[in-house]
């Protein structure tokens, strides 16, 4: 099985789905490690970032990036509505 194909159990029915893109709602080294693994599996990546992290390594390493708010974590990384908006914009 290709690493980007997973079995998904929805409503008791198992089916294979292809993962084409992953939004990583984290930053720093862990985000870069996840992105590296995704690239090895042929999965595109989306980084989210605050204004303070515009030039951060995880933003530069991602295939796509989305600004989610100001520098304060409570207004960006911890703002679930902004994370969901980013995911919808980059689906």
PyMOL CGO cylinders between C-alpha atoms (Angstrom):
from pymol import cmd
from pymol.cgo import CYLINDER

trace = [
    CYLINDER, 0.00, 0.00, 0.00, 1.28, 3.47, -0.90, 0.3, 1, 1, 1, 1, 1, 1,
    CYLINDER, 1.28, 3.47, -0.90, 2.11, 5.44, 2.26, 0.3, 1, 1, 1, 1, 1, 1,
    CYLINDER, 2.11, 5.44, 2.26, -0.25, 8.23, 1.22, 0.3, 1, 1, 1, 1, 1, 1,
    CYLINDER, -0.25, 8.23, 1.22, -3.24, 5.87, 1.04, 0.3, 1, 1, 1, 1, 1, 1,
    CYLINDER, -3.24, 5.87, 1.04, -4.94, 5.08, 4.34, 0.3, 1, 1, 1, 1, 1, 1,
    CYLINDER, -4.94, 5.08, 4.34, -7.93, 3.07, 5.45, 0.3, 1, 1, 1, 1, 1, 1,
    CYLINDER, -7.93, 3.07, 5.45, -10.66, 5.28, 6.84, 0.3, 1, 1, 1, 1, 1, 1,
    CYLINDER, -10.66, 5.28, 6.84, -13.59, 4.01, 8.88, 0.3, 1, 1, 1, 1, 1, 1,
    CYLINDER, -13.59, 4.01, 8.88, -16.61, 6.26, 8.35, 0.3, 1, 1, 1, 1, 1, 1,
    CYLINDER, -16.61, 6.26, 8.35, -19.97, 5.10, 9.68, 0.3, 1, 1, 1, 1, 1, 1,
    CYLINDER, -19.97, 5.10, 9.68, -18.66, 1.56, 10.06, 0.3, 1, 1, 1, 1, 1, 1,
    CYLINDER, -18.66, 1.56, 10.06, -17.59, 1.35, 6.41, 0.3, 1, 1, 1, 1, 1, 1,
    CYLINDER, -17.59, 1.35, 6.41, -13.91, 1.00, 5.69, 0.3, 1, 1, 1, 1, 1, 1,
    CYLINDER, -13.91, 1.00, 5.69, -12.64, 2.63, 2.55, 0.3, 1, 1, 1, 1, 1, 1,
    CYLINDER, -12.64, 2.63, 2.55, -9.31, 3.75, 1.16, 0.3, 1, 1, 1, 1, 1, 1,
    CYLINDER, -9.31, 3.75, 1.16, -8.68, 7.44, 0.84, 0.3, 1, 1, 1, 1, 1, 1,
    CYLINDER, -8.68, 7.44, 0.84, -5.77, 9.23, -0.78, 0.3, 1, 1, 1, 1, 1, 1,
    CYLINDER, -5.77, 9.23, -0.78, -4.12, 11.95, 1.25, 0.3, 1, 1, 1, 1, 1, 1,
    CYLINDER, -4.12, 11.95, 1.25, -2.92, 14.64, -1.13, 0.3, 1, 1, 1, 1, 1, 1,
    CYLINDER, -2.92, 14.64, -1.13, -2.23, 17.53, 1.23, 0.3, 1, 1, 1, 1, 1, 1,
    CYLINDER, -2.23, 17.53, 1.23, -1.74, 18.03, 4.99, 0.3, 1, 1, 1, 1, 1, 1,
    CYLINDER, -1.74, 18.03, 4.99, -2.08, 21.26, 6.95, 0.3, 1, 1, 1, 1, 1, 1,
    CYLINDER, -2.08, 21.26, 6.95, 0.39, 21.30, 9.83, 0.3, 1, 1, 1, 1, 1, 1,
    CYLINDER, 0.39, 21.30, 9.83, -0.99, 23.43, 12.66, 0.3, 1, 1, 1, 1, 1, 1,
    CYLINDER, -0.99, 23.43, 12.66, 2.31, 23.57, 14.50, 0.3, 1, 1, 1, 1, 1, 1,
    CYLINDER, 2.31, 23.57, 14.50, 5.62, 25.35, 14.07, 0.3, 1, 1, 1, 1, 1, 1,
    CYLINDER, 5.62, 25.35, 14.07, 9.28, 24.81, 14.68, 0.3, 1, 1, 1, 1, 1, 1,
    CYLINDER, 9.28, 24.81, 14.68, 11.27, 21.60, 14.37, 0.3, 1, 1, 1, 1, 1, 1,
    CYLINDER, 11.27, 21.60, 14.37, 8.31, 19.25, 14.81, 0.3, 1, 1, 1, 1, 1, 1,
    CYLINDER, 8.31, 19.25, 14.81, 6.49, 20.91, 11.90, 0.3, 1, 1, 1, 1, 1, 1,
    CYLINDER, 6.49, 20.91, 11.90, 9.57, 20.56, 9.69, 0.3, 1, 1, 1, 1, 1, 1,
    CYLINDER, 9.57, 20.56, 9.69, 9.89, 16.86, 10.61, 0.3, 1, 1, 1, 1, 1, 1,
    CYLINDER, 9.89, 16.86, 10.61, 6.25, 16.23, 9.72, 0.3, 1, 1, 1, 1, 1, 1,
    CYLINDER, 6.25, 16.23, 9.72, 6.74, 18.10, 6.43, 0.3, 1, 1, 1, 1, 1, 1,
    CYLINDER, 6.74, 18.10, 6.43, 9.83, 16.07, 5.62, 0.3, 1, 1, 1, 1, 1, 1,
    CYLINDER, 9.83, 16.07, 5.62, 7.91, 12.82, 6.14, 0.3, 1, 1, 1, 1, 1, 1,
    CYLINDER, 7.91, 12.82, 6.14, 5.03, 14.10, 4.01, 0.3, 1, 1, 1, 1, 1, 1,
    CYLINDER, 5.03, 14.10, 4.01, 7.39, 15.03, 1.18, 0.3, 1, 1, 1, 1, 1, 1,
    CYLINDER, 7.39, 15.03, 1.18, 8.91, 11.53, 1.28, 0.3, 1, 1, 1, 1, 1, 1,
    CYLINDER, 8.91, 11.53, 1.28, 5.39, 10.12, 0.84, 0.3, 1, 1, 1, 1, 1, 1,
    CYLINDER, 5.39, 10.12, 0.84, 4.48, 12.53, -1.95, 0.3, 1, 1, 1, 1, 1, 1,
    CYLINDER, 4.48, 12.53, -1.95, 2.04, 14.52, 0.18, 0.3, 1, 1, 1, 1, 1, 1,
    CYLINDER, 2.04, 14.52, 0.18, 1.93, 18.32, -0.21, 0.3, 1, 1, 1, 1, 1, 1,
    CYLINDER, 1.93, 18.32, -0.21, 2.15, 20.43, 2.95, 0.3, 1, 1, 1, 1, 1, 1,
    CYLINDER, 2.15, 20.43, 2.95, 0.56, 23.65, 4.18, 0.3, 1, 1, 1, 1, 1, 1,
    CYLINDER, 0.56, 23.65, 4.18, 2.16, 25.63, 7.00, 0.3, 1, 1, 1, 1, 1, 1,
    CYLINDER, 2.16, 25.63, 7.00, 0.24, 28.09, 9.13, 0.3, 1, 1, 1, 1, 1, 1,
    CYLINDER, 0.24, 28.09, 9.13, 2.08, 31.05, 10.59, 0.3, 1, 1, 1, 1, 1, 1,
    CYLINDER, 2.08, 31.05, 10.59, 1.63, 34.21, 12.63, 0.3, 1, 1, 1, 1, 1, 1,
    CYLINDER, 1.63, 34.21, 12.63, 2.96, 37.60, 11.55, 0.3, 1, 1, 1, 1, 1, 1,
    CYLINDER, 2.96, 37.60, 11.55, 5.99, 37.00, 13.78, 0.3, 1, 1, 1, 1, 1, 1,
    CYLINDER, 5.99, 37.00, 13.78, 6.81, 33.71, 12.04, 0.3, 1, 1, 1, 1, 1, 1,
    CYLINDER, 6.81, 33.71, 12.04, 6.53, 34.93, 8.44, 0.3, 1, 1, 1, 1, 1, 1,
    CYLINDER, 6.53, 34.93, 8.44, 10.14, 33.90, 7.65, 0.3, 1, 1, 1, 1, 1, 1,
    CYLINDER, 10.14, 33.90, 7.65, 10.32, 30.87, 9.95, 0.3, 1, 1, 1, 1, 1, 1,
    CYLINDER, 10.32, 30.87, 9.95, 11.85, 27.63, 8.69, 0.3, 1, 1, 1, 1, 1, 1,
    CYLINDER, 11.85, 27.63, 8.69, 8.57, 25.69, 8.67, 0.3, 1, 1, 1, 1, 1, 1,
    CYLINDER, 8.57, 25.69, 8.67, 6.99, 28.38, 6.47, 0.3, 1, 1, 1, 1, 1, 1,
    CYLINDER, 6.99, 28.38, 6.47, 9.86, 28.26, 3.97, 0.3, 1, 1, 1, 1, 1, 1,
    CYLINDER, 9.86, 28.26, 3.97, 9.92, 24.45, 3.88, 0.3, 1, 1, 1, 1, 1, 1,
    CYLINDER, 9.92, 24.45, 3.88, 6.17, 24.00, 3.23, 0.3, 1, 1, 1, 1, 1, 1,
    CYLINDER, 6.17, 24.00, 3.23, 4.65, 23.74, -0.24, 0.3, 1, 1, 1, 1, 1, 1,
    CYLINDER, 4.65, 23.74, -0.24, 2.04, 26.36, 0.76, 0.3, 1, 1, 1, 1, 1, 1,
    CYLINDER, 2.04, 26.36, 0.76, 1.67, 28.72, 3.71, 0.3, 1, 1, 1, 1, 1, 1,
    CYLINDER, 1.67, 28.72, 3.71, -1.21, 30.63, 5.27, 0.3, 1, 1, 1, 1, 1, 1,
    CYLINDER, -1.21, 30.63, 5.27, -1.10, 33.62, 7.61, 0.3, 1, 1, 1, 1, 1, 1,
    CYLINDER, -1.10, 33.62, 7.61, -3.43, 32.93, 10.55, 0.3, 1, 1, 1, 1, 1, 1,
    CYLINDER, -3.43, 32.93, 10.55, -3.08, 36.10, 12.61, 0.3, 1, 1, 1, 1, 1, 1,
    CYLINDER, -3.08, 36.10, 12.61, -0.92, 38.46, 14.63, 0.3, 1, 1, 1, 1, 1, 1,
    CYLINDER, -0.92, 38.46, 14.63, 2.14, 37.47, 16.66, 0.3, 1, 1, 1, 1, 1, 1,
    CYLINDER, 2.14, 37.47, 16.66, 0.22, 36.66, 19.85, 0.3, 1, 1, 1, 1, 1, 1,
    CYLINDER, 0.22, 36.66, 19.85, -0.45, 32.89, 19.98, 0.3, 1, 1, 1, 1, 1, 1,
    CYLINDER, -0.45, 32.89, 19.98, -3.96, 33.37, 21.33, 0.3, 1, 1, 1, 1, 1, 1,
    CYLINDER, -3.96, 33.37, 21.33, -4.78, 35.34, 18.17, 0.3, 1, 1, 1, 1, 1, 1,
    CYLINDER, -4.78, 35.34, 18.17, -3.11, 32.92, 15.75, 0.3, 1, 1, 1, 1, 1, 1,
    CYLINDER, -3.11, 32.92, 15.75, -1.99, 29.38, 16.65, 0.3, 1, 1, 1, 1, 1, 1,
    CYLINDER, -1.99, 29.38, 16.65, -4.55, 29.00, 19.44, 0.3, 1, 1, 1, 1, 1, 1,
    CYLINDER, -4.55, 29.00, 19.44, -7.37, 30.54, 17.40, 0.3, 1, 1, 1, 1, 1, 1,
    CYLINDER, -7.37, 30.54, 17.40, -9.15, 27.41, 16.16, 0.3, 1, 1, 1, 1, 1, 1,
    CYLINDER, -9.15, 27.41, 16.16, -11.44, 29.37, 13.83, 0.3, 1, 1, 1, 1, 1, 1,
    CYLINDER, -11.44, 29.37, 13.83, -8.40, 30.74, 11.99, 0.3, 1, 1, 1, 1, 1, 1,
    CYLINDER, -8.40, 30.74, 11.99, -6.87, 27.26, 11.70, 0.3, 1, 1, 1, 1, 1, 1,
    CYLINDER, -6.87, 27.26, 11.70, -10.12, 25.90, 10.24, 0.3, 1, 1, 1, 1, 1, 1,
    CYLINDER, -10.12, 25.90, 10.24, -10.36, 28.83, 7.80, 0.3, 1, 1, 1, 1, 1, 1,
    CYLINDER, -10.36, 28.83, 7.80, -6.81, 28.11, 6.65, 0.3, 1, 1, 1, 1, 1, 1,
    CYLINDER, -6.81, 28.11, 6.65, -7.63, 24.44, 6.14, 0.3, 1, 1, 1, 1, 1, 1,
    CYLINDER, -7.63, 24.44, 6.14, -10.70, 25.32, 4.08, 0.3, 1, 1, 1, 1, 1, 1,
    CYLINDER, -10.70, 25.32, 4.08, -8.76, 27.81, 1.95, 0.3, 1, 1, 1, 1, 1, 1,
    CYLINDER, -8.76, 27.81, 1.95, -6.03, 25.27, 1.21, 0.3, 1, 1, 1, 1, 1, 1,
    CYLINDER, -6.03, 25.27, 1.21, -8.04, 22.05, 0.82, 0.3, 1, 1, 1, 1, 1, 1,
]
cmd.load_cgo(trace, "trace")
